[in-house]
Amino acid sequence: MLKIFRASAILEGISYLLLFGLTMPLKYWAEIPEPNTWVGYAHGVLFIVFIVLAGIFCWERKWGIKRFIIFFIASLLPFGTFYADKKYLSVATP
């Protein structure tokens, strides 16, 4: 479960950076909307997967709502999921 949660954190972070760092400029500056559509869909799915897994993982580990809120806020910030992975998930014991 930990490996899946960590993978979702990394993939969600990458999709966030791709969406706002690459495809949004393509959409608005170069008028190429197609990549933004597909990356946006992928990011939306990965965001939901990350949040659901954060809830499940926090419940299983009995970490409480505070840790879940940290994961939720991390998912909203650029590089936030990378930070959460490094600080909370890389030191978690299986």
C-alpha positions in Angstrom: 0.0 0.0 0.0 2.8 2.4 0.8 4.5 1.9 -2.6 1.2 2.7 -4.4 0.6 5.7 -2.2 4.1 7.0 -2.9 3.7 6.4 -6.6 0.4 8.3 -6.6 2.1 11.2 -4.8 4.9 11.4 -7.4 2.6 11.0 -10.4 0.2 13.6 -9.0 3.1 16.1 -8.5 4.4 15.5 -12.0 0.9 15.9 -13.6 0.5 19.2 -11.6 3.8 20.5 -12.9 3.0 19.4 -16.5 -0.4 21.0 -16.4 0.6 24.4 -15.1 4.1 24.6 -16.3 3.7 23.2 -19.8 0.2 22.7 -21.1 -1.4 25.9 -19.7 1.2 28.1 -21.5 0.6 26.1 -24.7 -3.1 26.6 -24.4 -3.1 30.3 -23.7 0.1 31.6 -25.4 0.4 29.2 -28.4 -3.3 28.5 -28.7 -2.8 24.7 -28.6 -5.5 23.4 -26.2 -5.3 19.7 -26.9 -2.4 18.8 -24.5 -4.1 20.8 -21.7 -7.2 18.7 -22.1 -5.5 15.4 -21.8 -3.1 16.3 -19.1 -5.9 18.0 -17.2 -7.9 14.8 -17.3 -4.9 12.8 -16.1 -4.2 15.3 -13.3 -7.8 15.2 -12.2 -7.8 11.5 -11.9 -4.4 11.4 -10.2 -5.5 14.1 -7.7 -8.6 12.1 -6.8 -6.6 8.9 -6.5 -4.0 10.6 -4.2 -6.7 12.1 -1.9 -8.5 8.8 -1.6 -5.3 6.9 -0.9 -4.3 9.6 1.6 -7.6 9.1 3.4 -7.2 5.3 3.4 -3.5 5.4 4.4 -4.1 7.9 7.2 -7.0 5.7 8.5 -5.0 2.5 8.3 -2.0 4.1 10.1 -4.2 5.9 12.6 -2.5 9.2 11.8 -5.6 11.3 12.2 -7.1 14.3 10.4 -4.1 16.5 10.9 -1.8 14.4 8.7 -4.6 14.0 6.1 -5.0 17.8 5.9 -1.2 18.1 5.4 -1.5 15.7 2.5 -4.5 17.6 1.1 -2.7 20.9 1.2 0.4 19.4 -0.3 -1.7 18.2 -3.3 -2.7 21.8 -3.9 0.8 23.3 -3.9 3.4 23.0 -6.6 6.1 20.5 -5.4 3.8 19.8 -2.4 3.4 16.1 -3.0 7.2 15.7 -3.5 7.7 17.3 -0.1 5.0 15.1 1.5 6.6 12.0 0.0 10.0 12.9 1.3 8.9 14.1 4.8 6.1 11.6 5.7 6.1 8.6 3.3 9.8 7.8 2.8 10.2 7.4 6.6 7.0 5.4 7.1 7.5 1.8 8.1 5.5 -0.8 6.2 
